[in-house]
């Protein structure tokens, strides 16, 4: 996450003690991590640039600026994203800013420490409470209260659910929510927002918690006076809560999760409860027949901390929409919904490249599959691909099962896999495409390869014009990413066709 403090918050903090300051906002005001004095050279975007005539007689063309002194309107023409302070002691101002950056930096460090430790919602909410000075609470998508460090009867109205053993939003408020158009609109928002009730005098700041585009709950701050800076702060704290949700329910070995328990069962060859899997998948917006791949990342013989593992998991989830990382037994297992993330295998390689390559890691990736309950077998494919890369001392960081399958198949037969899971996943892609589009790409490829890529004979057998065939082959390669000029690719496909006929 970028830094919390930005130009808007700095302006609001300065205005509280020096009302004469003026803000000219810009459409993009990024988080800032420190102060720089402008001396005529380009500065980094994530610093507040103090511009004083003591250091330069001209202004930079962009960035987050604090203009100190008598800068004329002509000099400021066309400039946005700055605070103007015409007079005052520069040393005193810099000192105030240093205290401001120190305060917000301390908040960020404390929050990060919590996230990398136990992701305690209570500890996070306590920091938010200290910052705003108003009651703070977090509820899940069912309105059960997950954290509330300070209860104020007038602002935090909860009922106790004896069956669940937990507090939840009071029934009267829930009834109002169900009939409130204004509240229904809040369920569509992202970032920090302000809520003004249309059924009573309640006001608050809030930030919805979204995980994989699924609403998982809300952070509520009973702050009565919204400002753009406070909305940014609420959004930032909401993102911290979201990350705590992810850590607690996805990565932690000792916490419940949506899919982790089922993934662990699959990794240990325990029977998968398909009905339960469908229910859990549905909670994050997945369908059992979506397009999936599995992946496996290990850290070799290195001893790693949860900090590093969570960091890799978080980075992957940020880069690859529809991904579900699971840290278990010193490895990260990936279940990736390509349909949900709207990515192809080629896209996946590109999206994962930064995290995997920069961390000097290696990943094994399975074939595509279309039945979520089959994921244990495809996790094995990912593991096979990864082990093969180690044994061959491969330098590639991204290892696909289809690149490993031939030696595995020839040496082990089906091995740990099944007839349906060892054949090329690209054939399944073509079958699915043919079903949806009414095309004949699967049969075209089969005839083309079994007749040794004889275009004339293939066209005759398929009863199509010879000029149609290249277009079909091009479409096949585009859909699957296959290179039909590669001998090993063709051999794998021919073996798959042969196995399907058995």
C-alpha positions as CSV (number, residue, x, y, z in Angstrom):
1,X,0.0,0.0,0.0
2,X,1.1,3.5,-0.6
3,X,1.8,5.9,2.2
4,X,-1.3,7.3,4.1
5,X,-0.3,10.9,4.3
6,X,-0.9,13.0,1.2
7,X,-1.2,16.6,0.2
8,X,-4.9,16.8,1.2
9,X,-4.3,15.6,4.7
10,X,-1.3,17.8,5.1
11,X,-3.4,20.8,4.1
12,X,-6.1,20.0,6.5
13,X,-3.6,19.5,9.3
14,X,-1.9,22.8,8.5
15,X,-5.1,24.6,8.2
16,X,-6.1,23.6,11.7
17,X,-3.1,25.6,13.1
18,X,-2.5,28.1,10.2
19,X,-5.8,29.0,8.7
20,X,-4.3,31.2,6.0
21,X,-2.9,28.3,3.9
22,X,-4.6,27.6,0.6
23,X,-4.9,24.3,-1.3
24,X,-5.1,24.0,-5.1
25,X,-5.8,20.2,-5.5
26,X,-5.0,18.0,-8.4
27,X,-6.8,14.9,-9.6
28,X,-3.9,12.7,-8.4
29,X,-2.5,13.3,-4.9
30,X,-0.4,10.3,-4.0
31,X,0.8,9.1,-0.6
32,X,4.0,10.9,0.6
33,X,6.8,9.5,2.6
34,X,9.0,12.5,3.3
35,X,10.1,16.1,2.6
36,X,12.4,17.5,0.0
37,X,13.4,21.2,-0.7
38,X,13.3,22.1,-4.4
39,X,16.6,23.2,-5.7
40,X,15.8,23.1,-9.5
41,X,16.2,19.4,-10.0
42,X,13.4,16.9,-10.6
43,X,12.2,15.2,-7.4
44,X,10.4,11.9,-6.7
45,X,6.6,11.8,-6.8
46,X,6.3,10.4,-3.3
47,X,7.9,13.3,-1.5
48,X,6.4,16.7,-0.5
49,X,8.4,19.3,-2.3
50,X,8.9,22.6,-0.4
51,X,9.5,25.4,-2.8
52,X,11.0,28.6,-1.4
53,X,12.9,31.4,-3.1
54,X,15.7,30.7,-0.7
55,X,16.4,27.5,-2.7
56,X,15.1,28.2,-6.2
57,X,13.6,31.1,-8.2
58,X,11.3,28.8,-10.3
59,X,8.7,26.2,-9.6
60,X,8.7,22.5,-10.7
61,X,6.1,21.4,-13.3
62,X,4.5,18.8,-11.1
63,X,4.5,16.8,-7.9
64,X,3.0,17.5,-4.4
65,X,4.2,21.0,-3.7
66,X,4.2,23.4,-0.7
67,X,4.9,26.9,-2.0
68,X,6.3,29.1,0.8
69,X,6.6,32.8,0.2
70,X,5.3,35.3,-2.4
71,X,4.9,33.2,-5.6
72,X,2.9,35.3,-8.1
73,X,-0.3,34.1,-9.8
74,X,1.6,34.2,-13.1
75,X,4.2,31.9,-11.8
76,X,1.5,29.5,-10.6
77,X,-0.5,29.6,-13.8
78,X,-1.5,26.1,-14.9
79,X,-0.1,24.5,-11.7
80,X,-2.2,22.1,-9.6
81,X,-1.4,19.9,-6.6
82,X,0.0,22.5,-4.2
83,X,-0.4,24.2,-0.9
84,X,0.3,28.0,-0.8
85,X,1.6,29.6,2.4
86,X,2.6,33.2,1.7
87,X,4.4,34.0,4.9
88,X,5.8,32.4,8.1
89,X,9.0,30.9,9.4
90,X,10.3,28.2,7.1
91,X,12.2,26.4,9.9
92,X,9.1,26.3,12.1
93,X,7.0,25.0,9.2
94,X,9.5,22.3,8.3
95,X,9.5,21.2,12.0
96,X,5.7,20.9,12.0
97,X,5.8,18.9,8.8
98,X,8.5,16.6,10.3
99,X,6.2,15.9,13.3
100,X,3.3,15.2,10.9
101,X,5.3,12.7,8.8
102,X,6.6,11.1,12.0
103,X,3.1,10.7,13.4
104,X,1.7,9.1,10.3
105,X,4.8,7.0,9.7
106,X,4.4,5.6,13.2
107,X,0.8,4.7,12.5
108,X,1.8,2.9,9.3
109,X,4.6,1.0,11.0
110,X,2.3,-0.1,13.9
111,X,-0.3,-1.3,11.4
112,X,2.2,-3.2,9.3
113,X,3.6,-4.9,12.4
114,X,0.2,-6.1,13.3
115,X,-0.5,-7.4,9.8
116,X,2.8,-9.3,9.8
117,X,2.1,-10.8,13.3
118,X,-1.4,-12.0,14.1
119,X,-3.5,-9.5,12.1
120,X,-5.6,-8.7,15.2
121,X,-8.6,-6.6,14.2
122,X,-8.9,-5.3,17.8
123,X,-5.3,-3.9,17.7
124,X,-5.9,-2.3,14.3
125,X,-9.2,-0.8,15.4
126,X,-7.5,0.5,18.6
127,X,-5.1,2.5,16.5
128,X,-7.9,3.9,14.3
129,X,-9.8,4.8,17.5
130,X,-6.8,6.6,18.9
131,X,-6.4,8.5,15.6
132,X,-10.0,9.7,15.2
133,X,-11.0,9.8,18.8
134,X,-14.4,8.4,17.9
135,X,-15.8,4.9,18.2
136,X,-14.7,2.4,15.6
137,X,-16.1,-1.0,14.8
138,X,-15.9,-3.7,12.1
139,X,-18.7,-6.0,11.1
140,X,-18.8,-8.9,8.6
141,X,-21.2,-9.3,5.7
142,X,-23.8,-10.8,8.1
143,X,-23.5,-7.7,10.5
144,X,-21.7,-9.7,13.2
145,X,-19.4,-7.4,15.1
146,X,-15.8,-8.5,14.7
147,X,-14.1,-5.7,16.6
148,X,-15.2,-2.7,18.7
149,X,-12.6,-1.4,21.1
150,X,-14.9,1.2,22.7
151,X,-18.6,0.9,23.0
152,X,-20.7,4.1,23.1
153,X,-24.4,3.2,23.6
154,X,-25.7,6.1,21.4
155,X,-23.4,5.3,18.5
156,X,-22.7,1.5,18.8
157,X,-26.1,-0.2,19.0
158,X,-25.6,-3.9,19.2
159,X,-27.7,-7.0,20.1
160,X,-26.3,-10.2,21.5
161,X,-26.9,-13.3,19.4
162,X,-26.8,-16.2,22.0
163,X,-26.9,-18.8,19.3
164,X,-23.7,-17.5,17.6
165,X,-22.2,-16.2,20.8
166,X,-21.5,-12.9,19.2
167,X,-22.7,-9.3,19.1
168,X,-24.3,-8.0,15.9
169,X,-25.9,-4.8,14.6
170,X,-29.2,-4.2,16.4
171,X,-32.4,-5.5,14.8
172,X,-34.0,-2.1,14.6
173,X,-31.1,-0.7,12.6
174,X,-31.1,-3.8,10.3
175,X,-34.8,-3.4,9.6
176,X,-34.1,0.2,8.6
177,X,-31.2,-0.8,6.4
178,X,-33.4,-3.3,4.5
179,X,-35.8,-0.5,3.5
180,X,-33.3,2.3,3.0
181,X,-32.4,3.2,-0.6
182,X,-29.5,5.3,0.6
183,X,-28.1,2.3,2.5
184,X,-28.5,0.0,-0.5
185,X,-26.3,2.4,-2.5
186,X,-23.5,2.2,0.1
187,X,-23.1,-1.5,-0.7
188,X,-21.7,-0.5,-4.2
189,X,-18.9,1.8,-3.0
190,X,-15.2,1.5,-2.6
191,X,-12.7,3.6,-0.6
192,X,-13.5,5.9,2.2
193,X,-17.1,7.2,2.2
194,X,-19.5,9.3,4.3
195,X,-22.9,8.0,5.4
196,X,-25.8,10.2,6.3
197,X,-28.8,8.2,7.3
198,X,-32.1,8.7,5.5
199,X,-34.1,7.3,8.5
200,X,-32.4,9.0,11.5
201,X,-29.7,11.5,12.4
202,X,-26.8,9.0,12.1
203,X,-23.6,10.0,10.3
204,X,-20.3,8.2,10.0
205,X,-17.3,7.4,7.8
206,X,-17.1,4.0,6.4
207,X,-15.1,1.7,4.1
208,X,-16.5,-1.5,2.6
209,X,-14.2,-4.5,2.7
210,X,-14.1,-6.2,-0.7
211,X,-12.2,-9.4,-1.3
212,X,-12.1,-10.7,-4.9
213,X,-15.0,-8.3,-5.7
214,X,-17.1,-9.9,-3.0
215,X,-18.5,-7.8,-0.1
216,X,-17.1,-9.2,3.2
217,X,-18.0,-6.5,5.7
218,X,-17.4,-2.8,6.7
219,X,-15.3,-0.6,8.8
220,X,-17.4,2.1,10.6
221,X,-15.9,5.2,12.1
222,X,-18.4,7.4,14.0
223,X,-16.7,10.6,12.9
224,X,-19.4,13.3,12.4
225,X,-17.5,15.8,10.2
226,X,-16.2,14.4,6.9
227,X,-13.4,16.0,5.0
228,X,-11.6,14.8,1.9
229,X,-8.6,14.0,4.0
230,X,-10.6,12.0,6.5
231,X,-12.2,10.0,3.7
232,X,-8.8,9.1,2.5
233,X,-7.8,8.0,5.9
234,X,-11.0,5.9,6.2
235,X,-10.2,4.3,2.9
236,X,-6.6,3.6,3.9
237,X,-7.7,2.0,7.2
238,X,-10.3,0.0,5.3
239,X,-7.6,-1.4,3.1
240,X,-5.6,-2.4,6.2
241,X,-8.7,-4.2,7.6
242,X,-9.1,-5.9,4.2
243,X,-5.6,-7.2,4.4
244,X,-6.2,-8.4,7.9
245,X,-9.2,-10.3,6.6
246,X,-7.1,-11.9,3.9
247,X,-4.4,-12.9,6.4
248,X,-6.8,-14.3,8.9
249,X,-9.0,-16.2,6.5
250,X,-6.7,-17.2,3.6
251,X,-3.1,-17.5,4.8
252,X,-3.0,-18.3,8.5
253,X,-2.4,-21.9,9.5
254,X,-4.4,-21.5,12.7
255,X,-7.4,-19.6,11.4
256,X,-10.6,-20.6,9.6
257,X,-10.8,-19.8,5.9
258,X,-13.1,-20.0,2.9
259,X,-11.2,-22.6,0.9
260,X,-8.0,-23.3,2.8
261,X,-9.4,-26.3,4.7
262,X,-10.6,-27.9,1.5
263,X,-7.4,-27.2,-0.3
264,X,-5.4,-28.8,2.6
265,X,-7.7,-31.8,2.4
266,X,-7.0,-32.1,-1.3
267,X,-3.3,-31.8,-0.8
268,X,-3.4,-34.7,1.7
269,X,-5.5,-36.9,-0.6
270,X,-8.6,-36.7,1.6
271,X,-12.0,-36.9,0.1
272,X,-13.4,-33.6,-1.1
273,X,-16.9,-32.7,0.0
274,X,-18.1,-31.3,-3.4
275,X,-21.3,-29.7,-1.9
276,X,-19.2,-27.8,0.7
277,X,-16.7,-26.8,-2.0
278,X,-19.5,-25.4,-4.2
279,X,-20.9,-23.5,-1.2
280,X,-17.5,-22.0,-0.3
281,X,-16.6,-21.2,-3.9
282,X,-20.0,-19.5,-4.3
283,X,-19.2,-17.2,-1.4
284,X,-16.3,-15.7,-3.4
285,X,-18.3,-15.6,-6.6
286,X,-16.8,-18.7,-8.2
287,X,-18.7,-21.3,-10.3
288,X,-17.7,-25.0,-10.3
289,X,-17.4,-25.0,-14.1
290,X,-15.2,-21.9,-14.4
291,X,-11.7,-22.2,-16.0
292,X,-9.1,-22.9,-13.4
293,X,-5.4,-23.6,-13.0
294,X,-3.3,-24.6,-10.0
295,X,0.1,-23.5,-9.0
296,X,2.8,-24.3,-6.5
297,X,5.6,-22.1,-5.2
298,X,8.3,-23.2,-2.8
299,X,11.2,-21.5,-1.2
300,X,13.7,-24.3,-1.6
301,X,15.6,-25.2,1.6
302,X,15.5,-21.6,2.9
303,X,13.8,-20.9,6.2
304,X,11.3,-18.2,5.7
305,X,9.1,-16.2,8.0
306,X,5.3,-15.8,7.7
307,X,6.2,-12.2,6.8
308,X,7.8,-13.2,3.6
309,X,5.1,-15.9,2.8
310,X,2.3,-13.4,3.4
311,X,4.1,-10.8,1.3
312,X,4.3,-13.1,-1.7
313,X,0.7,-14.2,-1.3
314,X,-0.5,-10.7,-1.0
315,X,1.5,-9.6,-4.0
316,X,0.1,-12.4,-6.1
317,X,-3.4,-11.7,-5.1
318,X,-2.9,-8.0,-6.0
319,X,-1.4,-8.8,-9.4
320,X,-3.8,-11.7,-10.3
321,X,-7.5,-11.1,-9.9
322,X,-9.3,-14.3,-9.1
323,X,-6.3,-15.9,-7.4
324,X,-6.5,-17.7,-4.0
325,X,-3.1,-18.3,-2.4
326,X,-2.8,-20.7,0.4
327,X,0.4,-21.0,2.5
328,X,0.7,-24.5,3.9
329,X,3.6,-26.8,4.9
330,X,6.3,-24.4,3.8
331,X,4.8,-23.9,0.3
332,X,2.3,-21.6,-1.4
333,X,-0.4,-23.3,-3.3
334,X,-2.4,-21.3,-5.8
335,X,-6.0,-21.9,-7.0
336,X,-6.6,-19.4,-9.8
337,X,-10.0,-18.8,-11.4
338,X,-9.1,-17.6,-14.9
339,X,-12.8,-16.9,-15.7
340,X,-13.1,-14.6,-12.7
341,X,-9.8,-12.9,-13.3
342,X,-10.4,-12.7,-17.1
343,X,-6.9,-13.8,-17.8
344,X,-5.3,-16.3,-20.2
345,X,-2.3,-18.5,-19.3
346,X,-0.1,-16.0,-21.2
347,X,-1.6,-13.2,-19.2
348,X,-1.0,-15.2,-16.0
349,X,2.7,-15.5,-16.8
350,X,3.0,-11.8,-17.3
351,X,1.0,-10.9,-14.2
352,X,3.0,-13.2,-11.9
353,X,6.4,-12.3,-13.4
354,X,7.2,-9.4,-11.1
355,X,6.4,-11.2,-7.8
356,X,8.1,-14.5,-8.7
357,X,11.1,-13.2,-10.6
358,X,11.9,-10.3,-8.2
359,X,11.7,-12.7,-5.2
360,X,13.9,-15.3,-7.0
361,X,11.2,-17.9,-6.8
362,X,10.0,-20.7,-9.1
363,X,6.4,-21.7,-9.7
364,X,4.8,-24.8,-11.2
365,X,1.6,-24.3,-13.1
366,X,-1.0,-27.0,-14.1
367,X,-3.0,-27.4,-17.2
368,X,-6.4,-25.6,-17.4
369,X,-9.3,-27.5,-16.0
370,X,-13.1,-27.0,-15.7
371,X,-14.2,-29.0,-12.7
372,X,-13.2,-27.3,-9.5
373,X,-13.5,-30.5,-7.5
374,X,-10.6,-31.9,-9.6
375,X,-8.2,-29.4,-8.2
376,X,-6.2,-32.0,-6.1
377,X,-5.0,-33.7,-9.3
378,X,-4.0,-30.4,-10.9
379,X,-2.1,-29.4,-7.7
380,X,-0.1,-32.6,-8.4
381,X,0.5,-31.4,-12.0
382,X,1.9,-28.1,-10.6
383,X,4.1,-30.0,-8.2
384,X,5.3,-32.3,-10.9
385,X,6.3,-29.3,-13.1
386,X,8.1,-27.7,-10.2
387,X,10.0,-30.9,-9.2
388,X,11.0,-31.5,-12.9
389,X,12.5,-28.0,-13.0
390,X,14.6,-28.7,-9.9
391,X,15.9,-32.0,-11.2
392,X,16.9,-30.5,-14.5
393,X,18.3,-27.4,-12.9
394,X,16.1,-25.2,-15.1
395,X,16.7,-21.5,-15.0
396,X,13.1,-20.8,-15.9
397,X,11.0,-19.3,-13.1
398,X,7.7,-20.3,-14.7
399,X,7.2,-24.0,-15.3
400,X,4.1,-25.4,-16.9
401,X,3.0,-29.0,-16.7
402,X,2.6,-29.3,-20.4
403,X,6.3,-28.6,-20.8
404,X,7.1,-31.5,-18.4
405,X,4.4,-34.0,-19.3
406,X,6.2,-36.0,-21.9
407,X,9.1,-37.2,-19.8
408,X,6.8,-37.8,-16.9
409,X,4.3,-39.7,-19.0
410,X,6.9,-41.9,-20.6
411,X,8.7,-42.7,-17.3
412,X,5.7,-43.0,-14.9
413,X,2.7,-43.7,-17.2
414,X,-0.3,-42.1,-15.5
415,X,1.6,-42.0,-12.2
416,X,-0.4,-40.0,-9.6
417,X,-2.7,-38.6,-12.3
418,X,-5.7,-40.0,-14.2
419,X,-6.5,-40.5,-17.9
420,X,-8.5,-37.3,-18.1
421,X,-6.0,-35.1,-16.3
422,X,-2.8,-36.2,-18.1
423,X,-4.2,-35.3,-21.6
424,X,-3.5,-31.9,-23.0
425,X,-5.6,-29.1,-21.4
426,X,-5.6,-27.3,-24.7
427,X,-7.9,-30.0,-26.2
428,X,-10.4,-29.2,-23.4
429,X,-10.1,-25.5,-24.3
430,X,-11.0,-26.3,-27.9
431,X,-13.9,-28.6,-27.0
432,X,-15.4,-25.9,-24.7
433,X,-15.0,-23.3,-27.5
434,X,-16.6,-25.6,-30.0
435,X,-19.6,-26.1,-27.7
436,X,-20.1,-22.4,-27.2
437,X,-19.4,-21.2,-30.7
438,X,-20.5,-24.1,-32.8
439,X,-17.1,-24.4,-34.4
440,X,-15.1,-27.5,-35.3
441,X,-11.6,-26.6,-34.1
442,X,-11.0,-29.8,-32.0
443,X,-11.7,-32.1,-35.0
444,X,-9.7,-29.8,-37.3
445,X,-6.6,-30.1,-35.1
446,X,-7.0,-33.8,-34.7
447,X,-7.3,-34.5,-38.5
448,X,-4.5,-32.0,-39.2
449,X,-2.0,-33.7,-36.8
450,X,-3.0,-37.3,-37.4
451,X,-2.4,-36.7,-41.1
452,X,1.1,-35.3,-40.5
453,X,0.0,-31.7,-41.2
454,X,-1.0,-32.3,-44.8
455,X,-3.1,-29.3,-45.5
456,X,-4.6,-30.6,-48.7
457,X,-5.6,-33.9,-47.3
458,X,-6.9,-32.3,-44.1
459,X,-9.2,-29.9,-46.1
460,X,-10.5,-32.8,-48.1
461,X,-11.4,-34.9,-45.1
462,X,-13.0,-32.0,-43.3
463,X,-14.8,-31.0,-46.6
464,X,-13.6,-27.4,-46.3
465,X,-11.9,-25.1,-48.7
466,X,-8.1,-25.3,-48.4
467,X,-7.9,-21.5,-47.7
468,X,-10.1,-22.0,-44.6
469,X,-7.7,-24.3,-42.9
470,X,-5.0,-21.7,-42.1
471,X,-7.6,-19.4,-40.5
472,X,-8.7,-22.3,-38.2
473,X,-5.2,-23.2,-37.3
474,X,-4.4,-19.6,-36.5
475,X,-7.5,-19.4,-34.3
476,X,-6.4,-22.6,-32.5
477,X,-3.0,-21.2,-31.7
478,X,-4.5,-17.9,-30.5
479,X,-7.0,-19.7,-28.2
480,X,-4.4,-22.0,-26.7
481,X,-1.1,-20.3,-27.1
482,X,0.3,-23.5,-28.7
483,X,3.1,-23.6,-31.2
484,X,2.2,-26.3,-33.7
485,X,5.6,-26.1,-35.2
486,X,7.1,-27.5,-32.0
487,X,7.6,-31.2,-32.2
488,X,7.0,-31.9,-28.5
489,X,3.8,-30.0,-28.6
490,X,2.5,-32.1,-31.5
491,X,3.6,-35.3,-29.8
492,X,1.8,-34.4,-26.6
493,X,-1.3,-33.6,-28.6
494,X,-1.1,-36.9,-30.6
495,X,-0.7,-38.9,-27.5
496,X,-3.6,-37.1,-25.9
497,X,-5.8,-37.8,-29.0
498,X,-4.8,-41.5,-28.8
499,X,-5.5,-41.8,-25.1
500,X,-9.0,-40.2,-25.6
501,X,-9.8,-42.9,-28.2
502,X,-9.0,-45.8,-25.8
